[in-house]
Amino acid sequence: MLLVNLTNGNGTSQVMFAWDHCRSPGCATNGVSPPGLPPNTPWPVDDADQVNHYPEARHLGVYNVLLCDGHVQTMRKDELRPYMYYVN
């Protein structure tokens, strides 16, 4: 999908492309981990392993997010919204 085809209604400045991780940047669920969630959904912010997927402690309570329009901003987990994970 081309970034110009984003259709979530919020445009490229509201869709996350990548963000800080403590391990590998593969953050989507895979159908096995975490248990009970379907594959290719965002990692739950309340999961026991969330600290590795949303590392707020790394930068004094925030982490860096690259959005699809190319700008980077700092965020906290409580600022995440479901539409920020999806392009359409």
Phi and psi in degrees as GROMACS dihedral restraints (atoms count N, CA, C in turn):
[ dihedral_restraints ]
;  ai    aj    ak    al  type     phi  dphi    fc
    3     4     5     6     1   -81.3    20    10
    4     5     6     7     1   144.1    20    10
    6     7     8     9     1   -61.5    20    10
    7     8     9    10     1   -25.9    20    10
    9    10    11    12     1   -70.5    20    10
   10    11    12    13     1   -11.6    20    10
   12    13    14    15     1   -97.4    20    10
   13    14    15    16     1    14.5    20    10
   15    16    17    18     1   -60.7    20    10
   16    17    18    19     1   132.7    20    10
   18    19    20    21     1  -128.9    20    10
   19    20    21    22     1    23.0    20    10
   21    22    23    24     1   -80.9    20    10
   22    23    24    25     1     0.4    20    10
   24    25    26    27     1    88.5    20    10
   25    26    27    28     1    -8.7    20    10
   27    28    29    30     1  -109.6    20    10
   28    29    30    31     1    -8.2    20    10
   30    31    32    33     1    76.6    20    10
   31    32    33    34     1   179.2    20    10
   33    34    35    36     1   -68.7    20    10
   34    35    36    37     1   -20.6    20    10
   36    37    38    39     1   -80.2    20    10
   37    38    39    40     1    -3.6    20    10
   39    40    41    42     1  -120.9    20    10
   40    41    42    43     1     8.9    20    10
   42    43    44    45     1  -117.9    20    10
   43    44    45    46     1   125.1    20    10
   45    46    47    48     1   -74.7    20    10
   46    47    48    49     1   136.9    20    10
   48    49    50    51     1  -101.8    20    10
   49    50    51    52     1   -42.2    20    10
   51    52    53    54     1  -160.6    20    10
   52    53    54    55     1   159.6    20    10
   54    55    56    57     1  -155.2    20    10
   55    56    57    58     1   165.0    20    10
   57    58    59    60     1   -51.9    20    10
   58    59    60    61     1   140.0    20    10
   60    61    62    63     1  -137.1    20    10
   61    62    63    64     1   153.4    20    10
   63    64    65    66     1   -86.7    20    10
   64    65    66    67     1   -20.9    20    10
   66    67    68    69     1  -120.7    20    10
   67    68    69    70     1  -140.6    20    10
   69    70    71    72     1   -68.9    20    10
   70    71    72    73     1   155.0    20    10
   72    73    74    75     1   -76.8    20    10
   73    74    75    76     1     4.7    20    10
   75    76    77    78     1   -77.2    20    10
   76    77    78    79     1   101.7    20    10
   78    79    80    81     1  -105.1    20    10
   79    80    81    82     1   -15.4    20    10
   81    82    83    84     1   -73.7    20    10
   82    83    84    85     1   149.9    20    10
   84    85    86    87     1   -67.0    20    10
   85    86    87    88     1   159.1    20    10
   87    88    89    90     1  -122.4    20    10
   88    89    90    91     1     9.2    20    10
   90    91    92    93     1    92.3    20    10
   91    92    93    94     1   -14.4    20    10
   93    94    95    96     1  -116.2    20    10
   94    95    96    97     1   -41.9    20    10
   96    97    98    99     1  -126.3    20    10
   97    98    99   100     1   130.4    20    10
   99   100   101   102     1   -71.6    20    10
  100   101   102   103     1   154.3    20    10
  102   103   104   105     1   -57.2    20    10
  103   104   105   106     1   138.8    20    10
  105   106   107   108     1    89.4    20    10
  106   107   108   109     1    -3.3    20    10
  108   109   110   111     1  -108.3    20    10
  109   110   111   112     1   144.7    20    10
  111   112   113   114     1   -69.8    20    10
  112   113   114   115     1   162.4    20    10
  114   115   116   117     1   -69.4    20    10
  115   116   117   118     1   157.2    20    10
  117   118   119   120     1    64.2    20    10
  118   119   120   121     1    32.6    20    10
  120   121   122   123     1  -112.9    20    10
  121   122   123   124     1   155.7    20    10
  123   124   125   126     1   -59.6    20    10
  124   125   126   127     1   147.1    20    10
  126   127   128   129     1   -64.6    20    10
  127   128   129   130     1   130.9    20    10
  129   130   131   132     1   -63.7    20    10
  130   131   132   133     1   135.8    20    10
  132   133   134   135     1   -73.8    20    10
  133   134   135   136     1   -12.0    20    10
  135   136   137   138     1  -105.9    20    10
  136   137   138   139     1     8.4    20    10
  138   139   140   141     1   -73.5    20    10
  139   140   141   142     1   152.9    20    10
  141   142   143   144     1   -59.6    20    10
  142   143   144   145     1   -27.8    20    10
  144   145   146   147     1   -93.9    20    10
  145   146   147   148     1     8.6    20    10
  147   148   149   150     1   -60.3    20    10
  148   149   150   151     1   -27.9    20    10
  150   151   152   153     1   -61.6    20    10
  151   152   153   154     1   -25.3    20    10
  153   154   155   156     1   -85.1    20    10
  154   155   156   157     1   -17.6    20    10
  156   157   158   159     1  -102.5    20    10
  157   158   159   160     1   -23.8    20    10
  159   160   161   162     1  -136.2    20    10
  160   161   162   163     1    75.6    20    10
  162   163   164   165     1   -79.4    20    10
  163   164   165   166     1    72.1    20    10
  165   166   167   168     1   -60.6    20    10
  166   167   168   169     1   -32.7    20    10
  168   169   170   171     1   -66.8    20    10
  169   170   171   172     1   -18.4    20    10
  171   172   173   174     1   -65.2    20    10
  172   173   174   175     1   -36.9    20    10
  174   175   176   177     1  -127.5    20    10
  175   176   177   178     1    54.1    20    10
  177   178   179   180     1    57.3    20    10
  178   179   180   181     1    45.4    20    10
  180   181   182   183     1    97.6    20    10
  181   182   183   184     1     2.1    20    10
  183   184   185   186     1  -136.5    20    10
  184   185   186   187     1   169.5    20    10
  186   187   188   189     1  -138.9    20    10
  187   188   189   190     1   161.5    20    10
  189   190   191   192     1   -89.4    20    10
  190   191   192   193     1   136.8    20    10
  192   193   194   195     1  -125.3    20    10
  193   194   195   196     1   128.8    20    10
  195   196   197   198     1   -95.1    20    10
  196   197   198   199     1   121.6    20    10
  198   199   200   201     1   -96.9    20    10
  199   200   201   202     1   162.0    20    10
  201   202   203   204     1   -64.1    20    10
  202   203   204   205     1   -18.7    20    10
  204   205   206   207     1   -84.3    20    10
  205   206   207   208     1    -0.9    20    10
  207   208   209   210     1    99.5    20    10
  208   209   210   211     1    -6.4    20    10
  210   211   212   213     1   -90.7    20    10
  211   212   213   214     1   154.2    20    10
  213   214   215   216     1  -113.2    20    10
  214   215   216   217     1   138.1    20    10
  216   217   218   219     1  -140.1    20    10
  217   218   219   220     1   157.2    20    10
  219   220   221   222     1   -87.8    20    10
  220   221   222   223     1   145.6    20    10
  222   223   224   225     1  -142.3    20    10
  223   224   225   226     1   165.1    20    10
  225   226   227   228     1  -118.5    20    10
  226   227   228   229     1   156.8    20    10
  228   229   230   231     1   -55.6    20    10
  229   230   231   232     1   -37.0    20    10
  231   232   233   234     1   -71.3    20    10
  232   233   234   235     1    -7.4    20    10
  234   235   236   237     1   -92.0    20    10
  235   236   237   238     1    -9.2    20    10
  237   238   239   240     1   -70.0    20    10
  238   239   240   241     1   142.7    20    10
  240   241   242   243     1  -128.8    20    10
  241   242   243   244     1   147.2    20    10
  243   244   245   246     1   -52.8    20    10
  244   245   246   247     1   -39.0    20    10
  246   247   248   249     1   -64.5    20    10
  247   248   249   250     1   -18.2    20    10
  249   250   251   252     1   -72.6    20    10
  250   251   252   253     1   -15.0    20    10
  252   253   254   255     1   -92.0    20    10
  253   254   255   256     1   -16.7    20    10
  255   256   257   258     1  -120.8    20    10
  256   257   258   259     1   144.8    20    10
  258   259   260   261     1   -95.3    20    10
  259   260   261   262     1   -19.3    20    10
